[in-house]
Amino acid sequence: MMASVPKINVDRLWSDIISLGEITDPALPYTRRSFSPLFDEGRAMLSRRMAEAGLTVRVDAAGNLIGRRDGRLENAPAIAMGSHSDTVPAGGRFDGIAGVVAAIEVACAIAESGHQTSHPIEVIDFLAEEPSTFGLSCIGSRGMASQLDGAMLAMIDGEGRVLADALRAVGGEPDSIATAGRNDLAAFLELHIEQGPVLENKNIPIGVVSSIVGIRRIEIEFEGMPAHAGTAPMNLRQDAGYAGALTNVAVRQHAEAFSAREDRYFVATTGIMLLHPGGSNVVPGRCKLVIDVRSSDAALIEEFTEILDRESLFSADLAKVRRISMKLLSDGVPAHCDQRIRSCIRDSAVSLGCPALDIASGAGHDAAFIATICPVGMIFIPCLRGMSHTPDEYSTADELGTGAAVMLEAVLRLDAMLIP
Ligand SMILES: [Zn+2]
């Protein structure tokens, strides 16, 4: 049979999105939490679709669902594509799912055309990208990057389940977790909705991701003296809430200055501010803040942390309270997309007549872990008003189809490029 040019079938892609969206907790659309029966149901559908795309399907030791089609060249490293099919509670139908379904469609289009790639092609549905009931995110991609350790596998969730057992239940093998680690990937591509408003506002169909932010979460706690809101004179108060508020303002002001620096993405948010005892007529005796700091540049995160250290001590002084702790809750380093893959995605978009924009990802993704084992690239598509992690999350069939077409073109170009 003569091979034809592989072509994305937008109707098929859209119908997969809708069908997967129907596998949801009916009381809380769209919910398909990892390690739940609904998640297994979604995966059953995905494995069937992978098989129909001519892929050989397996689950690796870290619980990733992987479909693979061998290439023409023996022992060549694989070109992989993928994302995740789990959702947050009351999430959307596109976050993660768009990348998995588009990857299956790309594999399907290649198979239908009779085109034989040089490299093996893989489609991956990573296990539990969203924070699971165990509190851990990116479980599958950590496993593939050999970063899922024994302490993580021993984590226990609210129902008393051990992660290792939950992993076994989805077909993983915690006792031989090392076998999930890969060193045979030539490239990894992840298509994802932007989860922000930039592409929609600029009316650009394709985002070429430059880097995925590192995320540091810092907890700060102040201790003062609770007092009667009516009788404690202002000059004698030890108001821990005041110290928290001053720190919150400092976070905002410094973050604005940092974000104005060119070419480097930076945001910081005081997302939690708890006052204790929390009475309308009580001067707060304690205040706890959690600050989320994100940047494409690890040095900026470090510099901001030092400023936060000084500013919070200064705030405590002004409020006549003590800063009793400042601790790191979590810390992830930024990941950079490969220059060659970025150019390949941009060239692919241009060849299809699609404007493309370089963009940093302010959200974490599986690709950040995979970037530690092979060159990665990410393709963003616009989503309605930048909304994500809500049932209103939406991208059109056309937007998805364009993203998938660019990913298909990029895979074919990489396949021709990587092995001369
Ligand atoms: Zn996602």
Residues whose N, C-alpha, C, O or C-beta is under 5 A from the ligand:
A	BS01	ZN	D95 G96
